[in-house]
Amino acid sequence: MIVKEEFLSRLRKIFDLNLYEVRVWTALLSRGVSTAGELSNISNVPRSRTYDILETLEKKGFIVMKLGKPIKFVALKPEEVIERVKKNLATTVVEKTKRLEKLKGEEVLTELNSLFTQGIKFVEPSDLSGSVKGRQNVYNHLDMMIREAEKTVTIVTTAPGVNRKMEALMPSLDKAKRRGVKIRIAAPIDESNREIAKELSKVAEIKNMQKMRARFVIVDSEQLLFMVLDDEKVHPNYDVAIWLSTDFFAQAMEQLFEAAWKSFKSL
């Protein structure tokens, strides 16, 4: 069986499978019904691993084991696999969410917070920094910063960034505004994001920033997250941001922003 590595790689990402799992699965799809030994030969997966992989694929809803001797495995229609994976994923998310919510009232969280509080005492302010890779991780970090904001949130972004922030950060921005946090957003406003900008104006003061192109967020003049790559040229998975927790640098950036903010046009 010859299947392009690029296709296998796409399947791995889409269905969250490892290399052996995707090889065995596609091998079975090409045969319809087959034994573990045959699938091992077709997929070039070691026979010692094939049975475990088939058992895992069965649990995940990709295949069905046929009763009898020798034991054979039956491929399911790809459409059926998609539906099963969706249902399993939804169930897993619900279960894990309940488990994490339950932690809030247990001693485990208290102990974890105690460890963090003790550890943070020995951390130098200059050490509270790091890189965040992948756009989803960047927005997760931004969401955390906004949820912890007490006074101000300053966001400078691009035209496409306005739309993304509406989708990813609106609930946290809304809650921050209700806490009395002052939120300001500067970005190029055009036909591609004007309606979204109007929605965001319900929780933030927005100004049209046409001449400056940048991507950064300042929270409480203490934390700064700035994206180092052009969002129109980099794939979301390879986006990178630098996080700094330093009031000295954050305040300096805030002062520079203040001077520029006055020159921007209101929405």
PyMOL commands that set and color helices and strands:
alter all, ss='L'
color gray80, all
select helices_A, chain A and resi 5-15+19-31+36-43+47-60+78-103+107-120+125-127+135-148+159-178+194-200+236-238+247-261
alter helices_A, ss='H'
color red, helices_A
select strands_A, chain A and resi 33-35+63-66+72-75+129-133+152-156+182-187+205-208+216-219+223-227+240-245+265-266
alter strands_A, ss='S'
color yellow, strands_A
deselect
rebuild
show_as cartoon
